[in-house]
Amino acid sequence: MTTDSTIIRRSLQEPSAFAELFERHSAAIGRFAAQRVGAQAAGDVLSETFLIAFRKRGSFDAAWDSALPWLFGIATRVIHRQRGQEARQWRAIAASATVAEPHTGGVAGSATERVEERADAEAAVRGLAARIERLPARDRETLLLHAWGDLTYEQIAVALQVPVGTVRSRLNRVRRKLAGAGPDRGGTAATGRETGRGAGREEESNGRAVEQGA
């Protein structure tokens, strides 16, 4: 199969070739956008994400075969500019009392496990929606790229343009905050404000360690 990198390189000479990238990844980006800002606003996020990607395709790092992490990074920045819409979506998620059961009929083996894992992650996010909303933006973006975007640590690093060590430290910090958290009661525990400068120092330390080890 033709890699995304090849498609993007070809599109520099044949702009119409970029449509193949949209066909390949629009469903994943659109689904992520809908989870973040709701179905109504997701179309705008999707359109703007691919418009920006088209304009900036010359800056894509051809060392990566897949453009999906790059596209998720663009979508994340577009969503960040729609903070009001995202806040409304988080309130809707928190108000949702039930999670639809996954339909795994006809799916076998590891594929079934994958569906179940994603359903578990969705349930966890819904149950902790209020706490997740209060996380610092950088921690929340990292968590959701992992839980909803289904990206690896390395892919998240590409999407957010940070070292892999930073991704690890953010996710570890989020896990510590959310581990064992009961139903949210609107208190101040686990809010994003407590990370502050200490979190920044931890990320800087991890980032330097990764860069020096490269």
C-alpha angles and dihedrals in degrees: 000000000000111000123236088242091059091048092051093048090050091048090061087071098025108036092187089066089073088075088075089063090053092051090049100048110017093096093055094045092044092051092050091048092050091052091050104041106009132262095281095058096034094084091059091049091049094049094047092046093056093040090056091043090053092050093047098038091113089066095053112123103243090201087082116075093199123059093193097099089048091051092047089052091054091046091050091055091047090051091049088063089057097060094145093055092045091051090054090050091051090053090051091050092049090050092052107102099188139046120214114247113248117250107227100163112138093014116111141192119343092002090062091049089051092054091048092049091052090049090051091050091050091050091049092051092049092049093051098034096124092049093046091051089057094052116108109273093247092053093045093049091050093049095048095047086056099042102034103019090047090219126157121238090260092050092048089052089055093046094051096033094234133121118274088243089061091053090052094049092049094050092045090051091049091049091052091051096047100036110115092357111158126209110317114253099185095262128140097252115118094014120150094244094078095067097065121135093346091064090048091053091049091052093047090051092050092045093053091048092054094045092049091048093052 
